[in-house]
Amino acid sequence: MSGDIKSAGKKPALTVRMKKIQGKHVWPYIFVLPFFVIYLAFNFYPIIYSFVISLTEWSGFGESKFVGFANYVNIFTKDPYFLKSIGNTLIFMAFDIPIVIIGGILLAAILNSSLLKGSSFLRLATFSPYITIPVAIGVLFSLLFDWNSGMINKILVGVGAIDSGINFLGVPALMRVVIILMICWKYLGYHMIFFNAGILGIPTELYEAADVDGASGFTKFTRITIPMLRPIIEFLIIMNIIWGFQLFDEPKVLLSPWTSASGGAGTVGGSKRAALTAIWNLYDTTFGTQMQYGKGAAIAYGLFIFISVFSGVALLIINRNKRKGEI
């Protein structure tokens, strides 16, 4: 009786098979653990810490002063540049997104035409601006549109279109046009690659059936190609909204103080801050002329709100049109 009680009180020893099974369950967690540690250290913690900073007044040195949500209130009500930078960014996006998407579709369709020779080289040439570093792009357009020695002004003067050089980077409206051209030149080839892959993935049977029905090339393009590219178009619209709010490198280099092209060099955002983008304003507030880390963190979260709202609205419109069968 006592032996039974002792044996009942003891835990059964793990068999070799059970140990192996438990070991198999542990190893996946061990391998995944480094990812979670790195994510928490370099992603999650900075997100939380930046929000804490946004509730303070801090220059990056010394002690910080807790101000609550005052930074958020100020950027929307008292900061003259936050909403202006958002407006500038939306202007660029309003022109850039339709141009690169429509242009990318047309360019991909042309490069996939059986009548075109050397399409592989043209694809590479069109895509190459995308892999060019932003600094080089900014310098290139700065030299092209230089007031005194730029190639564009030289051509216009040479053909007699103008008498003297135009200050493209000193006039707000022209400055925006140059930036729009620069962004479209860079990203057109990137969009072309996506649409090229989409066109190659369309079943040829659809075009053959359309040929049997006597459909024209325009009809096949609008009734087959465009609808089949709809998922890619939707994806690129959302991504362009996100990328648009991140525009920074190219305009900043284009209007850098050391380039002779920028009339009124040294002004953040160019003349009348017409080229001040959302991220450029964030950078200048946090690390540039103002050195206000708390306000900069609040601007970052404000941008997150704008990106979320505009992306969400775009998704709602896309889904609504899907249900209606319009796209």
N, C-alpha and C positions, 0 to 999 in steps of 0.2 A: 504493500500500500504506500509506504513512504517512498519507495523507488519510483512508483508511478507519479507521485506528486512532484518529485525532483525532476523527473523527465519532462513533466508537463510545464514546469516553470522555466525550463531552458528553451532558448530560441533555436530553432533548427538551423544547422550549419548550411551556408550557401554552397550549393554544388558548383562545380567548375562551369557547367553550362549556364547557370544563372548569373555567375560573375561575368561571363562573356557577354550575355545579353545586356546586363547593366552597363558594362563598358561601352557597348555599341551605342547606347542611348546618351552617354556622357560626352563622347568625342565630338559629335556635331556641335554641341554647345561650346566646347573648347575652341573649335575652329572658328565659330561665328563671333566669339567674345571679342577678339581684337577689333573687328569692324565696329561693334557697338561702343567700345571704349574710345576709338578714334572719332566716331560720330558724336558722342556725348561731349568730348573734349573740344572738337574743332567746329561743330555745327550747332548742337543744342545749347551748350553753355554760352557761346557768343550771342545767340539769339536772345536768351534770357538776360544776359548781362547788358546788351545794348538797350533793351527795354528799360532796365533799371537806370542806365545812364540818361535815357530820354526824359526821365523824371527829375533830373538834376540840372543845375547850372555849373558847368565844369569846363575849364579851358584845356584839360589834359595834364595840368600840373597843379599841385597843391590839393587842398580839400575841396570836395564838391558840396554844393548847397542844394538841398531838396526843395523843389518848386512844384511838385505834383504834375498836373497836366498843363501847366502854364505854357510850356514850349509848344504843345499841340495847338493851344488856343492862339498863340502868337503867330505861328506860321500861316494859319488860315485867316487871321484878322489883321495883323500888324506887319507881317513881313511882305514888303513890296515885290520880292523876287520869287517867292515860292510858287504862287499861282501863275506868275508870268512865265516861269520856267516850264510849268505844266502846259500852259497855253502854247508856248513855242514848240514843245515836244509833240503836242497834238497836231499842230500845223504840219510839221515834218511828216508825221505818220499819215495824215490825211492825203498827202500827195505820194509818199513813198510806197505805201502798201498797194494801192491800185496799180501803180506803174510797174512794180516788180512782179506782181502776180499776173497781170494781163500780159506784160512784156515777156515774162518767163514762159507762159503758155504758148504765145505766138512764136517765140524763138525756138522752143522745143519742137513745135509742129514744123517749122521751116527746116530745122536741122534733121528731122526724121523724114523729110521728103525724099523720095527716090530720085528726083531730078537734081538734087544738090550733090555736088562732088566735094570731097575733102571735109565731110562733116565732123570727123573725129578731131581734126586739127582745130576746127572752129569751136567745137565744144570745149576743148582745152583752153583756147584763147579767151573764150567767154567766161570760163570758170576761174581763170588765173587771178583776176582782181580780188576774188574772195579770200584767197590764201595770201594776199599781200598784206604786210603788217600795217596797222592803222597809221603809224607815224609816217611811213612812206607815202601813203595815200594823201594824208594831210599836206605834206610837203609838195607833192606833185601838183595838187590843185592850187596850192598857194602860188607856185611858180607859173602855172597856166593863167591864173587870173590876177597876176600882179599888175598894179596900177601903171607902173612905168615900163617894165620890161617883160610883161607876160605875153605868152604866145597869142592868146585870144585877142588882146588889145592890138598887137602888131598886125594880125590878120585883118581885123576890122579897119584899122587905119590904112593898111596897104590897099584894100579894095575900095577905099573911099567912103565906107559906111559911116565913119565918125572922123572928126578932126583931131581929137586928142583922146588919150586913154580914159576909160571908164573905171571909177573906183568901185569895182564889184564888191570888195570886202569892206567898204566903208559905208555903203548905203544899205540900210536894214533889209529892204525888200530883195535887193540883188544878192545880198549875203545869204539869205534863206534859199534863194534859187540855186546858188552854187552848192550849198550843203545838200539840197535835195538831189541835184545831179550827182554829187559825190557818192551819196548813199545808194542811189539807184545803180550807178556804175559798179559799185562793189558787190551788191547783192543780187543783181540780175542773173548772173551766171549760176549762183547758188540755187535760185528758184528754178532755173532752166534744168538743172540736174534732176531735181525732184520730178518735174513734169515730164522730162525725157524718160525717166524710169517708169512713170505712170503710163505714158503712151505706149512704150514697149510691152507693157503688161496687158494691154487691151487685146482681147481675142481677135485675130484677123477674120474670123468667121463673120463677125458683126459688119465689118467693112465689105466683105464679099457679098453678104446678103443685101447690103445697101446698094452695091453696084448692080446687082440683079434687078433691084427695084428702080434703077435709074436715078439714084440720088446724086446730087452734085457734090463737089468737094466741100462747099460751104455748109450744105445740109449735113454731111457726115461729120464735119467738125463741130457743129452746134448741137446735133442730136445724138452723137455717139461719143466723141472725144471729150467734150466739156462735162457731160454727166458722169462719165467714167472717171474723170479726174476730181470729182467732188470731194472725196475724203482727203485728198492731198491739199486741195484749196482750203478746206476747213482747218486742217492742221496748220498750214502756213499762215492763215489769218491770225489764229491765236498766238502762234510763235512770234509773228511780226509785232503784235501788240506788246508782248513781253520785251522783245528786242528793242522796240521803239523807245520805251521808257528807259532803256539802258544806254542810249546814245550818248557818247562822251568823248572818246578818243579823237575821232576825226575832226569834229568842230574845234576842239581845244587846240590841236596841232595846227589846224588851218589858220586860226586867229592868234597864234602864239606871239608874244611880244617881240621875239627875235626875228620874225619873218617880215620882210619889207612890204609884203602884200597887205598886211592888216592895217588899214588906216585907223588911227586912234589906237595903236598897239598898246597893250597892257590892260585894256578894259576887259574885265571878265564878261564873257558872252558877246563881245563885239560891240559895235555902235548901238547905243540904246538898249543893249543886252538882248538884241533881237535873235541872237543865236544861243542864248543861255538855255541849255537843256536841263532836265530834272536832275540827272546825275552830276552834271557840271556844277549846278547850284549846291548839291549835297557835298561835293568835293570841296568847293570853295568855302562853304560854311564851316566844314569840319577841319580841313587841313590847310586851307588857303589863307585868305585875307582876314577871316573872322576868328578862326580857332575856337569855335563853340561846339564842343563835343556833344553836349546835351541837346542842343538845338539840331545838330546834324543827325543824331540818332532819331529824333522826332520826325525829321524830314524823311528819313529812311522808312519809318513805319507809315508815314503819310503816303509815300510812293507805293508801298505794299498795298495800301487800301485802294489807291487809284488803279493799280494793275489788276487787283482782284475784281474790282467793279467793272472795268472795261472788258476784261476777259470773260467775266460772267455774263455780261450783257451780250457779247458776241456769241457765246455759246447758246444763250436763250434764243437769239434771233436765228441762229443756224438750226437749232432743234425745231423751232416753230416752222421754219421754211421746209424742213424735212417732212414734217407732218402734212404740210400743204402740198408737198410734192413739187415745190418751186425750184429746189436745187438738189 
